[in-house]
Amino acid sequence: MFAQEQLVVYPAQGVGRVDRIETQEIGGCEAEYYIVRILSNNVTLMVPVENADNVGLRPLCSGNEGTEIIKSLKDRSDFTGYSGQNWNRRYREYSEKLKSGDLHDVAYVLKELMLIGKEKELSFGERRLLEQAMGLLTMELAHALNKQPDDVKHDIEDLFQDVLQTEEKQ
């Protein structure tokens, strides 16, 4: 169970704060809800307490896990290169990973798209997924590592500087 004021992560939305826990009657059924405010856009979500696990609501990653995520972004050994895979299939796969709420999956999508961008120009949809992954990752890592989101974003971009320079030349 989460506590009031606790930072949590809602899949595909990002870091939020549990503003309160309240009981409401909806459709004739009374239930407890987490009222979560997403920090990046001030959207408020009502998440049934008993369904929080099913929707993927989870605690913020630890500082150690955040550091491991940064290390995983540096490691290029698992990237086999752009395979020419059907964009629709790749888009679905990456979208599912972002919706999973798993920070490792979000980091995977970010790294893959940054590295694919080195080999070919990203489509509009790919750039949107990249922006979404960057936003989700930077917000959570900023809170976990006690840094500003812009500083985390800059740190991540530095890891892919060779990729960004290639894109600028195209």
VOGU-3710 file (C-alpha; in Angstrom, 3 decimals, decimal comma):
1> mfaqeqlvvy> 0,000/0,000/0,000  1,194/3,484/-0,818  1,163/6,408/1,586  -0,048/9,953/1,129  2,686/12,182/-0,395  4,623/9,127/-1,633  6,145/9,355/-5,101  4,903/6,593/-7,385  5,156/5,725/-11,072  2,117/5,194/-13,261
11> paqgvgrvdr> 2,894/3,375/-16,543  3,159/5,597/-19,626  2,350/8,666/-17,490  5,434/8,836/-15,284  6,141/10,045/-11,779  3,229/11,128/-9,639  2,533/11,933/-6,021  -0,209/10,288/-3,990  -2,158/13,395/-2,979  -4,602/11,451/-0,837
21> ietqeiggce> -6,330/8,138/-0,337  -10,097/8,371/-0,235  -13,177/6,219/-0,281  -15,681/6,929/-3,026  -18,846/5,312/-4,251  -18,814/4,805/-8,006  -21,519/2,798/-9,751  -22,996/1,748/-6,433  -19,718/0,227/-5,227  -17,677/1,793/-2,489
31> aeyyivrils> -13,910/1,489/-2,835  -10,682/3,134/-1,763  -8,760/5,111/-4,367  -5,310/6,596/-4,615  -5,610/10,121/-5,943  -2,343/10,498/-7,872  -1,176/13,765/-9,425  1,271/13,266/-12,310  4,099/15,741/-11,779  4,971/16,416/-15,422
41> nnvtlmvpve> 1,519/17,585/-16,512  -0,601/17,958/-13,328  -3,086/15,313/-14,504  -4,949/13,703/-11,608  -5,675/9,972/-11,695  -7,932/7,868/-9,512  -6,457/4,424/-9,041  -8,440/1,803/-7,121  -6,254/0,643/-4,211  -7,125/-3,008/-4,799
51> nadnvglrpl> -6,277/-2,690/-8,509  -3,043/-0,691/-8,176  -0,794/-3,681/-8,911  -2,829/-4,662/-11,975  -2,523/-1,212/-13,546  1,213/-1,159/-12,807  1,334/1,539/-10,143  4,690/1,079/-8,448  7,079/2,867/-6,113  9,824/5,077/-7,498
61> csgnegteii> 13,060/3,244/-8,273  15,879/3,447/-5,730  19,004/5,503/-6,271  20,968/2,283/-6,789  18,538/1,096/-9,450  18,728/4,514/-11,116  22,510/4,231/-11,258  22,172/0,750/-12,785  19,815/2,120/-15,435  22,408/4,755/-16,397
71> kslkdrsdft> 25,036/1,995/-16,653  22,713/-0,052/-18,874  22,386/2,907/-21,250  26,183/3,018/-21,594  26,364/-0,694/-22,462  25,948/-1,133/-26,210  26,735/-4,872/-26,273  23,058/-5,880/-26,534  22,410/-3,643/-29,567  22,692/-5,688/-32,740
81> gysgqnwnrr> 22,018/-2,807/-35,091  19,063/-1,701/-37,123  17,674/-4,841/-38,691  15,239/-3,216/-41,090  12,458/-4,734/-38,979  8,956/-3,697/-39,951  8,304/-0,290/-38,359  4,765/-1,256/-37,285  6,019/-4,293/-35,409  8,791/-2,298/-33,749
91> yreyseklks> 6,374/0,535/-32,875  3,973/-1,923/-31,200  6,828/-3,568/-29,292  8,202/-0,234/-28,062  4,732/1,088/-27,176  4,044/-2,017/-25,080  7,363/-1,607/-23,287  6,565/2,024/-22,463  3,101/1,036/-21,207  4,579/-1,699/-19,007
101> gdlhdvayvl> 5,911/0,867/-16,566  9,084/-1,172/-16,108  12,005/1,256/-15,972  14,335/-1,237/-17,659  11,898/-1,504/-20,586  11,702/2,284/-20,881  15,517/2,505/-20,877  15,653/-0,231/-23,525  13,311/1,718/-25,828  15,307/4,910/-25,339
111> kelmligkek> 18,625/3,208/-26,065  17,319/1,310/-29,099  15,807/4,413/-30,679  18,888/6,538/-29,978  21,104/3,909/-31,590  18,748/3,246/-34,523  18,789/7,004/-35,069  22,512/6,690/-35,668  21,882/4,327/-38,586  18,783/5,899/-40,145
121> elsfgerrll> 16,593/8,930/-39,731  13,838/8,270/-37,211  10,266/8,580/-38,408  7,822/10,951/-36,738  6,349/8,082/-34,690  9,780/6,887/-33,615  10,755/10,405/-32,536  7,542/10,635/-30,466  8,337/7,324/-28,762  11,887/8,528/-28,130
131> eqamglltme> 10,590/11,749/-26,552  8,142/9,779/-24,400  10,852/7,365/-23,244  13,217/10,271/-22,498  10,540/12,065/-20,483  9,579/8,994/-18,458  13,188/8,070/-17,768  14,466/11,545/-16,900  11,646/12,300/-14,452  12,032/9,067/-12,522
141> lahalnkqpd> 15,831/9,151/-12,486  15,800/12,800/-11,416  13,736/11,963/-8,346  15,631/8,740/-7,605  19,062/10,368/-7,957  18,040/13,696/-6,377  18,876/15,718/-9,496  17,058/18,148/-11,736  15,292/16,545/-14,735  17,204/18,766/-17,183
151> dvkhdiedlf> 20,515/17,624/-15,664  19,523/13,964/-16,024  18,415/14,552/-19,609  21,743/16,241/-20,335  23,621/13,306/-18,741  21,693/10,829/-20,909  22,256/12,884/-24,051  25,986/12,939/-23,234  25,969/9,120/-23,232  24,705/9,228/-26,817
161> qdvlqteekq> 26,724/12,228/-27,996  28,191/10,222/-30,876  24,631/9,397/-31,983  23,415/12,979/-31,704  26,355/14,267/-33,737  25,543/11,764/-36,483  21,902/12,943/-36,582  22,965/16,595/-36,823  25,080/15,831/-39,898  22,116/14,251/-41,756
//
